[in-house]
Amino acid sequence: MAELTALESLIEMGFPRGRAEKALALTGNQGIEAAMDWLMEHEDDPDVDEPLEAPLGHILGREPTSSDDGGSEAPGSAAEGKPVLSEEERQEQTKRMLELMAQKQREREEREEREALERERQRRRQGQELTAARQRLQEDEMRRAAEERRREKAEELAARQRVREKIERDKAERAKKYGSMGSQPSPPAAEPGPVPSSPSQEPPTKREYDQCRIQVRLPDGTSLTQTFRAREQLAAVRLYVELHRGEEPGGGQDPVQLLSGFPRRAFSEADMERPLQELGLVPSAVLIVAKKCPS
């Protein structure tokens, strides 16, 4: 069965003659498959239909003629060089070319699908990397916040320790002061409990409190409220007022004097060493702060 030339085969498959000649020329006349690949890859190019400047000749799939070689041949020699195909042969060859073109189209679609899958994998990989980076940033922020909370907690504990140390120093200074002046005044005797009305009636049991709530009214009209242990000394209350009355501790401010609300009573230096429970300030009491006049 006679074969069509590459140019004729491409034309039979429906490609324009100009495109077919251009595809054969640019692929070096390497066959119809190379020309079909070029046509399918460049079918959307804006200059695909522009003709080439170079002469085509054999590269376009044409057999040389007597006019191309400049010689003279006998009439009918060109027809003898290219046999004539029957209609069935043309249809069979066109069918093979169409199958080949469909195969090329499928290969192209598969290649584009693989490329799309690769792009999708790259996009997902970049999204995962971005998510991981955001998670690392959040973890760093949470770690810094935890470190900041630990630092603040340590500073708060250190401040409480300084307050306790100051209370202990104040107690030691007062003990040393009163020790040099002589024996400290003994605390007043406990008041006798209520006498039972009859020998058969037992005295009521006095409730013991472990804590007391002290409200201290300052000279400027504001107040401080704090809970102390019932066995703490009144000096702890005075030190708390000195530390929280709005002035810097140790700034040279005047000492304060504590007064009871009702009945009005001024607490002495000796009272500062007595427990709150012994002074009758348990479970709660209201004290007044007044500036202590220098002696």
C-alpha positions as CSV (number, residue, x, y, z in Angstrom):
1,M,0.0,0.0,0.0
2,A,1.4,3.4,-1.0
3,E,2.2,5.8,1.8
4,L,1.3,9.5,1.9
5,T,4.1,12.0,2.4
6,A,4.3,13.7,5.8
7,L,2.9,16.9,4.4
8,E,0.0,15.2,2.8
9,S,-0.7,13.2,5.9
10,L,-0.9,16.3,8.0
11,I,-3.2,18.0,5.5
12,E,-5.4,14.8,5.4
13,M,-5.7,15.1,9.2
14,G,-7.1,18.6,8.9
15,F,-4.1,20.8,9.6
16,P,-3.8,23.9,7.4
17,R,-1.1,23.5,4.7
18,G,0.9,26.5,6.0
19,R,1.0,25.1,9.6
20,A,1.9,21.7,8.3
21,E,4.8,23.0,6.2
22,K,6.0,25.2,9.0
23,A,5.9,22.3,11.5
24,L,7.9,20.0,9.1
25,A,10.4,22.7,8.5
26,L,11.0,23.6,12.1
27,T,11.3,20.0,13.2
28,G,13.9,19.2,10.5
29,N,11.6,16.8,8.7
30,Q,12.1,14.2,11.4
31,G,8.7,12.6,10.7
32,I,5.1,13.2,11.2
33,E,5.1,12.5,15.0
34,A,7.6,15.3,15.6
35,A,5.6,17.6,13.4
36,M,2.4,16.7,15.2
37,D,4.0,17.4,18.6
38,W,5.1,20.8,17.4
39,L,1.6,21.6,16.0
40,M,-0.1,20.6,19.3
41,E,2.3,22.5,21.5
42,H,2.1,25.7,19.4
43,E,-1.5,25.6,18.3
44,D,-2.2,28.7,20.5
45,D,0.8,30.7,19.4
46,P,-0.3,34.0,17.8
47,D,2.3,33.6,14.9
48,V,1.6,29.9,14.2
49,D,0.1,30.8,10.8
50,E,2.9,33.1,9.7
51,P,4.9,31.6,6.8
52,L,8.6,30.9,6.9
53,E,11.1,32.8,4.8
54,A,13.4,29.9,4.1
55,P,12.7,27.7,1.0
56,L,11.0,24.5,1.9
57,G,12.1,21.8,-0.7
58,H,12.5,18.3,0.7
59,I,12.1,19.5,4.3
60,L,8.4,20.0,3.7
61,G,8.0,16.4,2.7
62,R,7.7,17.1,-1.0
63,E,9.5,15.1,-3.6
64,P,12.0,17.0,-5.8
65,T,10.6,18.0,-9.3
66,S,12.3,18.7,-12.5
67,S,11.9,22.5,-12.0
68,D,13.6,22.2,-8.5
69,D,16.7,20.3,-9.9
70,G,16.9,22.4,-13.1
71,G,17.0,19.3,-15.3
72,S,14.6,17.8,-17.7
73,E,12.8,14.6,-17.2
74,A,10.5,12.7,-19.4
75,P,6.8,13.4,-19.0
76,G,5.2,11.3,-16.4
77,S,8.3,10.7,-14.4
78,A,6.9,12.6,-11.4
79,A,3.8,10.6,-11.4
80,E,5.9,7.4,-11.5
81,G,7.9,8.6,-8.4
82,K,4.8,9.0,-6.3
83,P,2.2,6.3,-6.6
84,V,-1.4,7.2,-6.5
85,L,-3.4,6.0,-3.4
86,S,-6.8,4.6,-3.7
87,E,-9.7,5.9,-1.6
88,E,-9.5,3.0,0.8
89,E,-5.8,3.4,1.3
90,R,-6.2,7.1,1.9
91,Q,-8.9,6.4,4.5
92,E,-6.8,3.8,6.2
93,Q,-3.8,6.0,6.4
94,T,-5.9,8.9,7.6
95,K,-7.3,6.6,10.3
96,R,-3.8,5.7,11.5
97,M,-2.9,9.4,11.6
98,L,-6.0,10.3,13.6
99,E,-5.2,7.5,16.1
100,L,-1.7,8.8,16.3
101,M,-3.0,12.3,16.9
102,A,-5.4,11.1,19.6
103,Q,-2.6,9.2,21.3
104,K,-0.5,12.4,21.2
105,Q,-3.4,14.3,22.7
106,R,-3.8,11.8,25.5
107,E,-0.1,12.0,26.2
108,R,-0.3,15.7,26.3
109,E,-3.3,15.6,28.7
110,E,-1.5,13.1,30.9
111,R,1.5,15.3,31.0
112,E,-0.5,18.4,31.9
113,E,-2.3,16.3,34.6
114,R,1.0,15.3,36.1
115,E,2.2,18.9,36.1
116,A,-1.0,20.0,37.8
117,L,-0.6,17.3,40.5
118,E,2.9,18.4,41.1
119,R,1.8,22.1,41.4
120,E,-0.9,21.0,43.9
121,R,1.7,19.0,45.9
122,Q,4.0,22.0,46.0
123,R,1.1,24.2,47.1
124,R,0.2,21.9,49.9
125,R,3.8,21.5,51.0
126,Q,4.1,25.3,51.1
127,G,0.9,25.5,53.1
128,Q,2.1,22.9,55.6
129,E,5.4,24.8,56.0
130,L,3.5,28.0,56.6
131,T,1.3,26.3,59.2
132,A,4.3,24.9,60.9
133,A,6.0,28.3,61.0
134,R,2.9,29.9,62.5
135,Q,2.7,27.1,65.1
136,R,6.3,27.7,66.1
137,L,5.6,31.4,66.4
138,Q,2.7,30.7,68.7
139,E,4.7,28.3,70.8
140,D,7.5,30.9,71.1
141,E,4.9,33.5,72.2
142,M,3.4,31.1,74.8
143,R,6.9,30.3,76.1
144,R,7.7,34.0,76.5
145,A,4.4,34.6,78.3
146,A,5.1,31.7,80.7
147,E,8.6,33.0,81.4
148,E,7.1,36.5,82.0
149,R,4.6,35.1,84.5
150,R,7.3,33.1,86.3
151,R,9.4,36.3,86.5
152,E,6.5,38.3,87.9
153,K,5.7,35.5,90.5
154,A,9.4,35.5,91.6
155,E,9.4,39.3,92.0
156,E,6.1,39.1,94.0
157,L,7.6,36.4,96.3
158,A,10.8,38.5,96.7
159,A,8.7,41.5,97.6
160,R,6.8,39.5,100.3
161,Q,10.1,38.2,101.6
162,R,11.4,41.8,101.9
163,V,8.3,42.8,103.9
164,R,8.7,39.9,106.3
165,E,12.4,40.7,106.7
166,K,11.5,44.3,107.5
167,I,8.9,43.2,110.1
168,E,11.5,41.0,111.7
169,R,14.1,43.9,111.7
170,D,11.5,46.3,113.2
171,K,10.7,43.8,115.9
172,A,14.4,43.3,116.7
173,E,15.0,47.0,116.8
174,R,12.1,47.6,119.2
175,A,13.1,44.7,121.4
176,K,16.6,46.1,121.6
177,K,15.3,49.6,122.4
178,Y,13.0,48.4,125.2
179,G,15.7,46.0,126.5
180,S,18.1,49.0,127.0
181,M,15.4,51.0,128.8
182,G,14.7,48.3,131.3
183,S,12.2,45.6,131.7
184,Q,9.3,45.7,129.4
185,P,5.9,46.4,131.0
186,S,4.1,43.3,131.7
187,P,0.9,42.8,129.8
188,P,-2.3,43.5,131.8
189,A,-3.8,40.5,133.4
190,A,-6.6,38.8,131.6
191,E,-10.0,39.9,132.6
192,P,-11.9,37.4,134.5
193,G,-14.6,35.5,132.7
194,P,-18.2,35.9,133.5
195,V,-19.3,34.5,136.8
196,P,-21.9,31.8,136.4
197,S,-25.3,32.7,137.9
198,S,-25.5,29.3,139.7
199,P,-23.1,26.6,140.6
200,S,-24.8,24.2,138.2
201,Q,-24.4,26.6,135.2
202,E,-21.1,26.3,133.3
203,P,-19.5,29.4,131.7
204,P,-19.9,29.7,127.9
205,T,-17.0,28.5,125.8
206,K,-15.1,31.4,124.2
207,R,-14.6,30.9,120.5
208,E,-11.0,31.0,119.2
209,Y,-10.2,32.8,116.0
210,D,-7.1,32.2,113.9
211,Q,-7.4,35.3,111.8
212,C,-8.7,38.8,112.1
213,R,-9.7,41.4,109.6
214,I,-8.4,44.9,110.2
215,Q,-9.7,48.0,108.4
216,V,-7.3,51.0,108.8
217,R,-8.6,54.5,108.0
218,L,-6.0,56.9,106.8
219,P,-5.9,60.7,107.5
220,D,-6.7,61.5,103.8
221,G,-10.0,59.6,104.1
222,T,-9.0,56.4,102.3
223,S,-8.8,53.1,104.0
224,L,-6.8,49.9,103.9
225,T,-8.1,46.4,104.7
226,Q,-6.0,43.4,105.3
227,T,-6.3,40.0,107.1
228,F,-3.7,39.2,109.8
229,R,-3.1,36.2,112.0
230,A,-4.7,36.5,115.4
231,R,-1.3,35.9,117.1
232,E,0.5,38.5,115.0
233,Q,1.7,41.6,116.9
234,L,0.2,45.0,116.4
235,A,3.6,46.1,114.9
236,A,2.8,44.1,111.8
237,V,-0.3,46.2,111.2
238,R,1.7,49.4,111.7
239,L,4.3,48.2,109.3
240,Y,1.7,47.3,106.7
241,V,0.2,50.8,107.0
242,E,3.7,52.4,106.6
243,L,4.3,50.3,103.4
244,H,0.9,51.0,101.8
245,R,-0.1,54.5,102.8
246,G,1.1,56.0,99.5
247,E,4.7,56.9,100.3
248,E,7.9,55.0,99.5
249,P,9.1,52.9,102.5
250,G,12.1,54.4,104.2
251,G,11.5,57.7,102.6
252,G,11.8,59.6,105.9
253,Q,8.1,60.0,106.5
254,D,6.8,60.6,110.0
255,P,5.9,57.5,112.1
256,V,2.2,56.7,112.5
257,Q,0.2,56.2,115.6
258,L,-2.7,53.7,115.7
259,L,-6.0,54.5,117.5
260,S,-8.9,52.3,118.1
261,G,-12.3,53.5,116.8
262,F,-14.6,53.0,119.7
263,P,-13.8,53.4,122.5
264,R,-11.1,55.8,121.5
265,R,-7.7,54.4,122.6
266,A,-4.1,55.3,121.5
267,F,-1.9,52.3,121.3
268,S,1.5,52.7,122.9
269,E,4.9,51.2,121.9
270,A,4.4,48.5,124.4
271,D,1.1,47.6,122.7
272,M,3.0,47.1,119.4
273,E,4.6,44.0,120.8
274,R,1.3,42.4,122.0
275,P,-0.8,40.0,119.8
276,L,-3.9,41.3,118.1
277,Q,-5.9,38.7,119.9
278,E,-4.7,40.0,123.3
279,L,-5.6,43.6,122.3
280,G,-9.2,42.6,121.6
281,L,-9.0,43.2,117.8
282,V,-10.2,39.7,116.9
283,P,-12.1,38.8,114.7
284,S,-12.4,42.2,113.2
285,A,-11.6,45.8,114.1
286,V,-11.4,49.4,112.7
287,L,-8.3,51.4,113.5
288,I,-7.5,55.0,112.7
289,V,-4.1,56.4,111.7
290,A,-2.9,59.7,113.0
291,K,0.5,61.3,112.7
292,K,2.5,60.7,115.8
293,C,3.7,63.9,117.4
294,P,7.5,63.9,118.0
295,S,8.3,63.7,121.7
